[in-house]
Amino acid sequence: MKVYLDNNIFISIEDNELDFNLLRDFFPLNTNFFYSYVHIQELLQATSNLDKLIKIRLETIEKITNNNYLFPVKEKIKSKIEKPIKVISIIQQHPYFFESFRTAAKALNINRTKFIQELKIDTKELNNFNPKVVVNHINHLLKNAYLPEFNNIINLTGNNLHQRIATIFNFLDIIGYWKDRKNLKSDLARMYDASHAFFSSGCDYFISNDKRARNKIKVAFEMYNIRTKVLSYEELTKKYK
């Protein structure tokens, strides 16, 4: 079994808010936990005590994942053993990795207020729908506005699954579906969430304590028939208690 942990889970483990041994016990003995370069990229966004934080986080990642590393090969997600210290070295040598995230964060530039008005979106109602109903409801609103279906819009904006999931996250945020709290880093953080979603699509479970991200991920997975189970730590404990 493969399990992918969101960055907030690693942080909770470091802060002793969550016991990894308890989390691990919810899964079979042959379960492997994975990380990706996105965990490292998020780490490098820290603005204080970066050297100390890097040391702690890399130790945490190694301890939890045993260096099980996910990486993309076209549309597929592959795995190998790779120490996070090597991954961080590659990223630091190639800063253009960050630029691709920033470009994606600015994609799908739509006048949000006007778009919501034209589609007659009730965001409070939308947030209470399950993923399948969300997709159907968005399609219904787009059809009434004489616009292409949701999946057609998304497929036109990306050449691969990673890019399409990023567009879904942007689109959902624009229409107010579990919208992120706006700050200087919210657009970039949303792209990190989308990238974690992409890598978790190659696993059996994605564990995250970010409710906004989880709900967007579920919609993306519904659209592409991805069967990864998306749970918070609390939901995991209730499910397997």
N, C-alpha and C positions, 0 to 999 in steps of 0.2 A: 504494500500500500504506500502511496505517495501523499505527503502532506506539505502544503505550502503555507508558511506563516507570514502574516502582514508585518510591516515594520513596527506597528504599535504593539504587537505581541512580544517582539524582541525587547522593546523598551520596558514593557511591563515586567518581564522576567528580570531584567537588570535592576529595576527599581524594587524588586521583591514584592511586587503586587500580585504576581502570578508565579506559581511553582511549576517549572517545566516537567518535573517528575510526575506530578499529578496529571498534567496535560497528556504526557506520553502514555500514561496508563490507560487512557481511553481508546488506544489503538492497539492492534496486534503487535506481537514482538518483532515481526519482520518489517514493520513500518519504517520508512525513511523520510526524514524531513529535509526540505530543500530551500536553497536561497538562490537569488539571481543578482545580476549587476545592478538592478534597481535598488536593492537594499543598500548597496555601496554608494550609489549616486545620492540617495536621500541622506545618507550619513555625511557626505561631503558638503551638504548644504548648511550644516551647523555653523553658527557664527561665533561661538565661544568655546574655549577649552577643546578645540578640535583634536589636537594631538592625543590628549588623554581619552577623549571619547572614541577616537579611532581604535586605540589599543583595547579598550573595554569591549567595543562592539565586535571587533574581529574575533576576539576570544569567545564572545557569546555565540556568534555565528558558527565558529568551528565546533564548539562544544555541542550545540544543538543539532547541527546538520551533518557533522562528521565530514564536512567539505563536499557534500552532495550539491552540485551546482547545475542549474538549468541555463541553457542558452538556445537561441533560435537558429534554426537552419531552414530558411525559406518559410513555409507554412507550418513546419513541425518544430516541436520543442524537444531537444535532446538533453541528456544528462551526462555528467562526467565528474570525476573527483578533481576539484580545483580549490586551492587554498584562497581565502578571501584577500590575503595580502597580495597575491599575484593579480587578482581582479582589480584591486584598488590601484595598483601600479599601472595597469593598462589604461584605466580611465583617466588617471592623472596625466598620462602621456598623450592622451587623445581627447582634449577638452571639447571637441566638436560633438561628442556624445550629448553634452548638455544642450547644445544649440538645437538638436533635433527635438528635444523635449520642449524647449521654449517655442519653437515654431509650431508644434502640434497644439500647444496651449492656446495659441492665438488663432487657430484654424476655426472655420465655421463662424466667421464674424457676422453676426446677425443682430439687428436692432431688437433686443429682447422684448421690450415693452410693446412695440408694434406687432411683433410676431405673436405674442401671447394674445393680444387683442384680436388679431385677425383669425386666429384659430379658436378663439373663445375657450381658452384653457382655464379650468378651475384647478389650481395647483393643490389645494387642500384635498379635493376629491381624488386627484391623480395619485397623491401620496398614499392613499388608503387601498389602492388596487394591488392585486398580486401581479407578478411580472407578465404573465400571459395576457391579462386584461389590460395592462399598461400598453403593451404593443398593439393590441386590437383597438384600444381607444385612440391612440395616437394615429393609427391608420385611418380611423373614422374621421378624426378632425382634419387630417391632411386631405382626405378625399373631398370633404365638404368645402375645403378651400381650393379645390382643383389643383392639388399638388401631388407629386408621386408618393407612393407608399414609403413607409419608414425605411424598410430594408433596401429599397432602390436608392434612396437618398444616401444611405450609409455606404452601399457598395460603390457608389460613384466617387466617394471621397477618399478611398484607401485602396492600395494595391495588395494589402495582406491583412490578416486577421488582427494583428497588433494595431495597425493604423485604423481599422474599422472600429475596434473597441474604443480607441481614443476618441473617435468622432461621436460614437454613441454617448460616451460620458459628457462630452461637450454639449451635444444636442439636449440631453436630458437636463443638464444644468441650466441651459438657456431657457427651457420651458418651465423650469422651477421644480422638477422632480427631485426631491431630496437635495435641494440646492445647497452647495457649499457655503459656509460663512465667508463672506468676501473679505479678503485682506491682501496684502502685497504678494503673498505666496500661494494664494488659493488656486489660481489657474495652473501653476506648475505642480502643486500638490495633487491636483486632480489627474494630471497626466501620469504621475507616479502611481496613483491608484489604478488607472487604466492599464498600466504596464504590469502591475502586480496581478491584475485580473487576467491578462494575457498569459503570463507564466503559470498561473494557477490552473489554467485550462488544461494543462498537461498533467494535472494531479487529480487525486480522488477527493481531496478536501482543501478548502481555503479557509483559514481561521483568521478573523479580523474583528477588532472591537470598534471599527468605524462604521456606524449604522448607515450613513449616507453612501459610503463606498459600497457596502454590501448590497444595498438596494439597487444601485446602478449596475453592479456586476450581475445580479440576478436577471435583470432585463437583457443585458448583453448576451448572457448564456442562454436565455430563452430564445433569442433571435437566431442563435447559431447552434442550437440543440447540443449545448455543452453540458455534460452531466456532473461536473464538479459540484460537490456539496459545499455551500457557502454558509458558514456559521460563525457566531460570536463565541467567545470562550464560555460565556454563561449558557448559551444555547447548546453547546457541546456537552457541558456537564449535565444539563437537564435531559438531553437525548440519551446519554449513556450511563446515567447515574444508577 
